[in-house]
Amino acid sequence: MTRRPIIGISGMNSRDEDGSGLMAVRPVYLRAIEAAGGIPLLIHLSDDMGVMRRLYTLCDGILLPGGDDVDPSSYGENPHAHLGDVDRQRDTVEIALARWTHEDTKPLMGICRGIQMINVAFGGTLYQDIPSQLPNALDHQANMKTRNWSLLSHSIALEPGSWLATCLDTNEVMGNTMHHQAVKDCAPGMRVVGRAPDGVIEAMESSGDQFVVAVQCHPEHLWAKTETRWRRFFEGFIAACGH
């Protein structure tokens, strides 16, 4: 039997209904990785970076999922008036994970907050609030308002010949949208391979030897039924992790 790659997925600090703390990963990420042939491994958040490093070494690839805003101090900016909740512990752990993968050329995937975190970890910047900083942009929180996570909200134009376009076998794909932050200055070593109709960056890949692919939409809600080509996104990542 072929060995299934272990995929580390970073967790998030959350709260139960009674206010007690939780460490969580949304099940849709786990199911997507399992269906694509991988074994998900939760990387909890800790200030003990020795523990984080040990968990990292168990993984064949790393997935940074969606969540709260990224602390702008991570990329040298002051907080915008419309900055949402941030989790500095999560930022620290995910920046470390991303940079470790870069040092080891270990496959790395980012989804929503994940594309933003990868960009920051590698030296890029973010728009802290699309509505106020890009007033002519589409409504990139459309799915938050409908509460329909699988609704296809806008098209994504893909760079011909990019890994993502080749993987999905198309130069345009539909996605959902539930974010108010976005990549501003693309990090060194990364290249933009997907944009929304308003020009907002929707996908990036590494321009070097490391396998890095990151998207702003949430394909974990789409691959099973709504837009099944997104299944190849996860399968391609798992394939890269198995090499």
One Martini backbone bead per residue (centre of mass of N, CA, C, O) as a GRO file, in nm:
protein
  243
    1MET     BB    1   0.096   0.036   0.023
    2THR     BB    2   0.073   0.358  -0.010
    3ARG     BB    3   0.195   0.623   0.134
    4ARG     BB    4   0.051   0.866   0.328
    5PRO     BB    5   0.059   1.182   0.363
    6ILE     BB    6   0.149   1.424   0.601
    7ILE     BB    7  -0.067   1.698   0.711
    8GLY     BB    8  -0.017   2.001   0.837
    9ILE     BB    9  -0.256   2.178   1.052
   10SER     BB   10  -0.334   2.471   1.164
   11GLY     BB   11  -0.461   2.619   1.430
   12MET     BB   12  -0.712   2.771   1.650
   13ASN     BB   13  -0.826   3.003   1.855
   14SER     BB   14  -1.106   2.944   2.076
   15ARG     BB   15  -1.462   2.919   2.176
   16ASP     BB   16  -1.689   2.820   2.372
   17GLU     BB   17  -2.002   2.874   2.494
   18ASP     BB   18  -1.865   2.908   2.798
   19GLY     BB   19  -1.558   3.038   2.722
   20SER     BB   20  -1.381   2.820   2.670
   21GLY     BB   21  -1.110   2.689   2.540
   22LEU     BB   22  -0.999   2.630   2.197
   23MET     BB   23  -0.869   2.393   1.956
   24ALA     BB   24  -0.895   2.443   1.597
   25VAL     BB   25  -1.037   2.263   1.307
   26ARG     BB   26  -1.192   2.247   1.027
   27PRO     BB   27  -1.331   1.966   0.883
   28VAL     BB   28  -1.307   2.039   0.574
   29TYR     BB   29  -0.999   2.009   0.562
   30LEU     BB   30  -0.975   1.714   0.647
   31ARG     BB   31  -1.154   1.592   0.421
   32ALA     BB   32  -0.991   1.694   0.179
   33ILE     BB   33  -0.727   1.548   0.251
   34GLU     BB   34  -0.837   1.261   0.265
   35ALA     BB   35  -0.964   1.247  -0.026
   36ALA     BB   36  -0.665   1.307  -0.157
   37GLY     BB   37  -0.462   1.105   0.041
   38GLY     BB   38  -0.429   1.221   0.320
   39ILE     BB   39  -0.296   1.303   0.658
   40PRO     BB   40  -0.412   1.475   0.912
   41LEU     BB   41  -0.234   1.720   1.129
   42LEU     BB   42  -0.247   1.877   1.419
   43ILE     BB   43  -0.129   2.210   1.486
   44HIS     BB   44  -0.086   2.350   1.754
   45LEU     BB   45  -0.068   2.616   1.975
   46SER     BB   46   0.259   2.750   2.075
   47ASP     BB   47   0.542   2.884   2.256
   48ASP     BB   48   0.682   2.609   2.192
   49MET     BB   49   0.904   2.572   1.931
   50GLY     BB   50   0.998   2.281   1.977
   51VAL     BB   51   0.722   2.152   1.935
   52MET     BB   52   0.664   2.268   1.655
   53ARG     BB   53   0.909   2.141   1.516
   54ARG     BB   54   0.838   1.845   1.569
   55LEU     BB   55   0.571   1.843   1.418
   56TYR     BB   56   0.684   1.933   1.147
   57THR     BB   57   0.873   1.676   1.101
   58LEU     BB   58   0.613   1.480   1.057
   59CYS     BB   59   0.575   1.633   0.788
   60ASP     BB   60   0.518   1.658   0.425
   61GLY     BB   61   0.314   1.900   0.480
   62ILE     BB   62   0.157   2.235   0.465
   63LEU     BB   63  -0.145   2.386   0.606
   64LEU     BB   64  -0.292   2.709   0.573
   65PRO     BB   65  -0.571   2.837   0.695
   66GLY     BB   66  -0.828   2.994   0.791
   67GLY     BB   67  -0.925   3.325   0.947
   68ASP     BB   68  -0.801   3.567   1.090
   69ASP     BB   69  -0.622   3.827   1.107
   70VAL     BB   70  -0.326   3.988   1.039
   71ASP     BB   71  -0.073   4.124   1.193
   72PRO     BB   72   0.075   4.420   1.081
   73SER     BB   73   0.350   4.395   1.235
   74SER     BB   74   0.456   4.163   1.041
   75TYR     BB   75   0.470   4.417   0.798
   76GLY     BB   76   0.512   4.721   0.918
   77GLU     BB   77   0.220   4.806   1.029
   78ASN     BB   78  -0.050   4.970   1.116
   79PRO     BB   79  -0.354   4.968   1.229
   80HIS     BB   80  -0.652   4.956   1.102
   81ALA     BB   81  -0.973   5.054   1.165
   82HIS     BB   82  -1.076   4.756   1.018
   83LEU     BB   83  -0.949   4.565   1.193
   84GLY     BB   84  -0.954   4.264   1.312
   85ASP     BB   85  -0.896   3.989   1.452
   86VAL     BB   86  -0.611   3.871   1.634
   87ASP     BB   87  -0.327   3.615   1.643
   88ARG     BB   88  -0.009   3.610   1.746
   89GLN     BB   89   0.045   3.312   1.791
   90ARG     BB   90  -0.036   3.216   1.511
   91ASP     BB   91   0.155   3.389   1.350
   92THR     BB   92   0.418   3.274   1.465
   93VAL     BB   93   0.374   2.979   1.382
   94GLU     BB   94   0.317   3.021   1.072
   95ILE     BB   95   0.577   3.161   1.000
   96ALA     BB   96   0.758   2.930   1.084
   97LEU     BB   97   0.642   2.711   0.901
   98ALA     BB   98   0.692   2.853   0.631
   99ARG     BB   99   1.004   2.888   0.669
  100TRP     BB  100   1.071   2.590   0.699
  101THR     BB  101   0.974   2.500   0.421
  102HIS     BB  102   1.176   2.675   0.268
  103GLU     BB  103   1.437   2.546   0.378
  104ASP     BB  104   1.320   2.236   0.287
  105THR     BB  105   1.126   2.223   0.043
  106LYS     BB  106   0.834   2.207   0.151
  107PRO     BB  107   0.521   2.173   0.108
  108LEU     BB  108   0.278   2.450   0.046
  109MET     BB  109  -0.042   2.560   0.174
  110GLY     BB  110  -0.302   2.814   0.103
  111ILE     BB  111  -0.603   2.949   0.272
  112CYS     BB  112  -0.676   3.259   0.265
  113ARG     BB  113  -0.508   3.338   0.519
  114GLY     BB  114  -0.276   3.163   0.401
  115ILE     BB  115  -0.189   3.356   0.172
  116GLN     BB  116  -0.124   3.589   0.363
  117MET     BB  117   0.084   3.444   0.544
  118ILE     BB  118   0.286   3.369   0.326
  119ASN     BB  119   0.343   3.655   0.227
  120VAL     BB  120   0.451   3.758   0.499
  121ALA     BB  121   0.672   3.541   0.558
  122PHE     BB  122   0.817   3.631   0.261
  123GLY     BB  123   0.774   3.976   0.252
  124GLY     BB  124   0.490   4.083   0.240
  125THR     BB  125   0.169   4.241   0.191
  126LEU     BB  126  -0.144   4.404   0.301
  127TYR     BB  127  -0.473   4.443   0.288
  128GLN     BB  128  -0.674   4.522   0.564
  129ASP     BB  129  -0.919   4.668   0.379
  130ILE     BB  130  -1.089   4.658   0.100
  131PRO     BB  131  -1.329   4.867   0.107
  132SER     BB  132  -1.127   5.116   0.187
  133GLN     BB  133  -0.865   5.053  -0.011
  134LEU     BB  134  -1.081   4.919  -0.243
  135PRO     BB  135  -1.366   5.070  -0.343
  136ASN     BB  136  -1.395   4.907  -0.644
  137ALA     BB  137  -1.452   4.647  -0.533
  138LEU     BB  138  -1.574   4.376  -0.466
  139ASP     BB  139  -1.761   4.155  -0.276
  140HIS     BB  140  -1.556   3.958  -0.053
  141GLN     BB  141  -1.825   3.886   0.157
  142ALA     BB  142  -2.067   3.731   0.030
  143ASN     BB  143  -2.071   3.453   0.193
  144MET     BB  144  -2.115   3.582   0.471
  145LYS     BB  145  -2.406   3.694   0.403
  146THR     BB  146  -2.540   3.413   0.303
  147ARG     BB  147  -2.411   3.148   0.442
  148ASN     BB  148  -2.287   3.027   0.161
  149TRP     BB  149  -2.000   2.850   0.104
  150SER     BB  150  -2.075   2.723  -0.206
  151LEU     BB  151  -2.102   2.980  -0.345
  152LEU     BB  152  -2.057   3.124  -0.661
  153SER     BB  153  -1.929   3.457  -0.692
  154HIS     BB  154  -1.653   3.441  -0.875
  155SER     BB  155  -1.408   3.477  -1.086
  156ILE     BB  156  -1.083   3.322  -1.187
  157ALA     BB  157  -0.794   3.428  -1.325
  158LEU     BB  158  -0.551   3.233  -1.487
  159GLU     BB  159  -0.232   3.157  -1.546
  160PRO     BB  160  -0.094   3.047  -1.806
  161GLY     BB  161   0.100   2.760  -1.706
  162SER     BB  162   0.032   2.720  -1.439
  163TRP     BB  163  -0.022   2.502  -1.198
  164LEU     BB  164  -0.324   2.566  -1.152
  165ALA     BB  165  -0.420   2.561  -1.448
  166THR     BB  166  -0.320   2.272  -1.501
  167CYS     BB  167  -0.467   2.125  -1.273
  168LEU     BB  168  -0.766   2.244  -1.364
  169ASP     BB  169  -0.789   2.284  -1.678
  170THR     BB  170  -0.778   2.617  -1.663
  171ASN     BB  171  -0.818   2.991  -1.692
  172GLU     BB  172  -1.105   2.953  -1.538
  173VAL     BB  173  -1.261   2.996  -1.214
  174MET     BB  174  -1.472   2.935  -0.958
  175GLY     BB  175  -1.557   3.116  -0.650
  176ASN     BB  176  -1.545   3.202  -0.335
  177THR     BB  177  -1.618   3.467  -0.070
  178MET     BB  178  -1.445   3.553   0.269
  179HIS     BB  179  -1.295   3.858   0.265
  180HIS     BB  180  -1.102   4.173   0.370
  181GLN     BB  181  -0.832   4.061   0.285
  182ALA     BB  182  -0.513   4.112   0.095
  183VAL     BB  183  -0.287   4.108  -0.133
  184LYS     BB  184  -0.038   4.335  -0.223
  185ASP     BB  185   0.267   4.267  -0.190
  186CYS     BB  186   0.455   4.052  -0.338
  187ALA     BB  187   0.662   3.822  -0.257
  188PRO     BB  188   0.954   3.707  -0.271
  189GLY     BB  189   0.929   3.417  -0.482
  190MET     BB  190   0.653   3.513  -0.584
  191ARG     BB  191   0.348   3.458  -0.786
  192VAL     BB  192   0.092   3.566  -0.975
  193VAL     BB  193  -0.206   3.342  -1.086
  194GLY     BB  194  -0.462   3.512  -0.961
  195ARG     BB  195  -0.776   3.689  -1.040
  196ALA     BB  196  -1.010   3.900  -1.004
  197PRO     BB  197  -1.204   4.119  -1.184
  198ASP     BB  198  -1.072   4.363  -0.986
  199GLY     BB  199  -0.756   4.242  -0.924
  200VAL     BB  200  -0.758   4.068  -0.698
  201ILE     BB  201  -0.574   3.848  -0.531
  202GLU     BB  202  -0.617   3.470  -0.560
  203ALA     BB  203  -0.315   3.367  -0.654
  204MET     BB  204  -0.017   3.170  -0.566
  205GLU     BB  205   0.334   3.105  -0.645
  206SER     BB  206   0.623   2.970  -0.680
  207SER     BB  207   0.942   3.065  -0.849
  208GLY     BB  208   1.076   2.812  -0.740
  209ASP     BB  209   1.142   2.494  -0.600
  210GLN     BB  210   0.911   2.523  -0.429
  211PHE     BB  211   0.602   2.404  -0.320
  212VAL     BB  212   0.365   2.669  -0.379
  213VAL     BB  213   0.013   2.711  -0.291
  214ALA     BB  214  -0.235   2.985  -0.314
  215VAL     BB  215  -0.564   3.085  -0.193
  216GLN     BB  216  -0.853   3.292  -0.130
  217CYS     BB  217  -1.036   3.084  -0.140
  218HIS     BB  218  -1.271   2.791  -0.057
  219PRO     BB  219  -1.230   2.469  -0.170
  220GLU     BB  220  -1.338   2.295   0.076
  221HIS     BB  221  -1.650   2.381  -0.026
  222LEU     BB  222  -1.631   2.271  -0.352
  223TRP     BB  223  -1.511   1.982  -0.447
  224ALA     BB  224  -1.764   1.783  -0.402
  225LYS     BB  225  -1.992   1.972  -0.589
  226THR     BB  226  -1.980   2.266  -0.712
  227GLU     BB  227  -1.642   2.244  -0.787
  228THR     BB  228  -1.464   1.963  -0.874
  229ARG     BB  229  -1.181   2.073  -0.967
  230TRP     BB  230  -1.073   2.133  -0.672
  231ARG     BB  231  -0.972   1.847  -0.610
  232ARG     BB  232  -0.696   1.879  -0.765
  233PHE     BB  233  -0.565   2.069  -0.567
  234PHE     BB  234  -0.532   1.854  -0.342
  235GLU     BB  235  -0.404   1.624  -0.508
  236GLY     BB  236  -0.151   1.783  -0.597
  237PHE     BB  237  -0.041   1.830  -0.316
  238ILE     BB  238  -0.017   1.535  -0.228
  239ALA     BB  239   0.174   1.453  -0.452
  240ALA     BB  240   0.404   1.646  -0.365
  241CYS     BB  241   0.429   1.513  -0.071
  242GLY     BB  242   0.510   1.212  -0.199
  243HIS     BB  243   0.812   1.272  -0.323
   0.00000   0.00000   0.00000
